[in-house]
Amino acid sequence: MNCPHCQRLLYSRSQRKCGYCGRELPAEILFSEAEVEKIRAEQQAINHRRALAKAKEEEEKEEAAKAGGDMPAAFIT
């Protein structure tokens, strides 16, 4: 979606002003508060899954190291 004033690509539809020309964007272009909250909730869920995956990966690395290095070093990063 482009800015109706300068025609440049919008960085975000949750920001009230264009990142290029700085002019106020019309309300019909912006995400509604409900859409913004939905996006935030989805991002929090993604971040939570990433944190869990990272913790699991770290735990697996520690277990592999404790097991005496049975796994080739190429698989342990």
C-alpha positions as CSV (number, residue, x, y, z in Angstrom):
1,M,0.0,0.0,0.0
2,N,1.3,3.5,-0.9
3,C,1.0,6.8,0.8
4,P,-1.8,8.8,-0.8
5,H,0.3,12.0,-0.6
6,C,3.8,11.0,-1.9
7,Q,2.9,7.6,-3.4
8,R,5.8,5.9,-1.6
9,L,5.5,2.5,-0.1
10,L,4.2,2.6,3.5
11,Y,6.5,1.0,6.1
12,S,3.6,0.3,8.4
13,R,-0.1,0.7,8.5
14,S,-0.1,1.0,12.2
15,Q,1.9,4.3,12.1
16,R,-0.2,7.4,11.8
17,K,2.2,9.3,9.6
18,C,4.1,8.4,6.4
19,G,7.7,7.5,7.0
20,Y,8.8,9.5,3.9
21,C,6.7,12.7,3.7
22,G,5.6,12.7,7.3
23,R,2.0,13.6,6.4
24,E,-0.9,12.2,8.4
25,L,-2.4,9.0,6.8
26,P,-6.2,8.7,6.4
27,A,-7.9,6.4,8.9
28,E,-9.2,4.1,6.2
29,I,-5.5,3.2,5.4
30,L,-4.5,2.5,9.0
31,F,-5.1,-0.8,10.8
32,S,-7.9,-0.7,13.3
33,E,-7.1,-1.0,17.0
34,A,-8.5,-4.6,16.9
35,E,-6.2,-5.4,14.0
36,V,-3.2,-3.9,15.7
37,E,-3.9,-6.0,18.9
38,K,-4.3,-9.1,16.8
39,I,-1.0,-8.5,15.2
40,R,0.7,-7.9,18.5
41,A,-0.8,-11.1,20.0
42,E,0.4,-13.1,17.0
43,Q,3.9,-11.6,17.3
44,Q,4.0,-12.5,21.0
45,A,3.0,-16.1,20.2
46,I,5.7,-16.3,17.6
47,N,8.3,-15.0,20.1
48,H,7.2,-17.4,22.7
49,R,7.5,-20.4,20.3
50,R,11.0,-19.2,19.3
51,A,12.0,-18.9,22.9
52,L,10.8,-22.4,23.6
53,A,12.6,-23.8,20.6
54,K,15.8,-22.1,21.6
55,A,15.6,-23.4,25.1
56,K,14.9,-26.9,23.8
57,E,17.9,-26.6,21.4
58,E,20.2,-25.5,24.2
59,E,19.0,-28.4,26.4
60,E,19.7,-30.8,23.6
61,K,23.2,-29.4,23.2
62,E,23.9,-29.8,26.9
63,E,22.6,-33.3,26.9
64,A,24.8,-34.2,23.9
65,A,27.8,-32.7,25.6
66,K,27.1,-34.6,28.8
67,A,26.7,-37.8,26.9
68,G,30.4,-37.7,26.1
69,G,30.4,-36.2,22.7
70,D,28.8,-39.1,20.9
71,M,27.5,-36.7,18.3
72,P,29.9,-35.4,15.7
73,A,31.1,-31.8,16.3
74,A,29.6,-30.7,13.0
75,F,26.1,-31.2,14.5
76,I,26.8,-29.2,17.6
77,T,26.8,-25.5,17.0
